[in-house]
Amino acid sequence: MPFFAIHCIDRPDSADLRAETRPAHLAHVNAHKDQVLVAGPLLRPDGRAMGSLLIIEFEDRDAAIAFANADPYHLAGLFESRSVTNWHKVIP
């Protein structure tokens, strides 16, 4: 199965929304944990979250988009932007 990178940038001043929806987001990601290569927040230089990056295996791009659309972060309106891109692992 191919991998897909889901790259998300939070809306400005959305730290409270991120914190409120984090448990539901983690449950959503953990429901697919066998497919997850990596997942975690993108960080500002001061260490505060500014978005998310997930690299997950899916049957196809439509499945990756469906997963991203069902993410509680997305449903809550956390993201200013989001991309779903095919990704190929080379190293290691």
DARARA-V977322 format. One record per residue. N is the residue number from 1. RES is the residue in one small letter. OMEGA is omega in whole degrees, 0 to 359 (999 if undefined). Layout:
# DARARA-V977322
N_RES_OMEGA + N_RES_OMEGA
This chain:
# DARARA-V977322
1_m_179 + 2_p_175 + 3_f_176 + 4_f_175 + 5_a_176 + 6_i_186 + 7_h_186 + 8_c_175 + 9_i_181 + 10_d_170 + 11_r_177 + 12_p_175 + 13_d_183 + 14_s_182 + 15_a_180 + 16_d_179 + 17_l_177 + 18_r_181 + 19_a_181 + 20_e_186 + 21_t_183 + 22_r_180 + 23_p_179 + 24_a_177 + 25_h_181 + 26_l_177 + 27_a_178 + 28_h_180 + 29_v_181 + 30_n_176 + 31_a_179 + 32_h_190 + 33_k_179 + 34_d_180 + 35_q_187 + 36_v_172 + 37_l_175 + 38_v_176 + 39_a_178 + 40_g_182 + 41_p_166 + 42_l_187 + 43_l_171 + 44_r_177 + 45_p_180 + 46_d_177 + 47_g_178 + 48_r_179 + 49_a_177 + 50_m_181 + 51_g_182 + 52_s_172 + 53_l_177 + 54_l_172 + 55_i_190 + 56_i_178 + 57_e_176 + 58_f_178 + 59_e_182 + 60_d_183 + 61_r_179 + 62_d_178 + 63_a_178 + 64_a_179 + 65_i_178 + 66_a_177 + 67_f_181 + 68_a_180 + 69_n_181 + 70_a_180 + 71_d_178 + 72_p_175 + 73_y_179 + 74_h_182 + 75_l_179 + 76_a_180 + 77_g_183 + 78_l_191 + 79_f_172 + 80_e_178 + 81_s_180 + 82_r_174 + 83_s_176 + 84_v_189 + 85_t_173 + 86_n_183 + 87_w_180 + 88_h_178 + 89_k_178 + 90_v_184 + 91_i_350 + 92_p_999
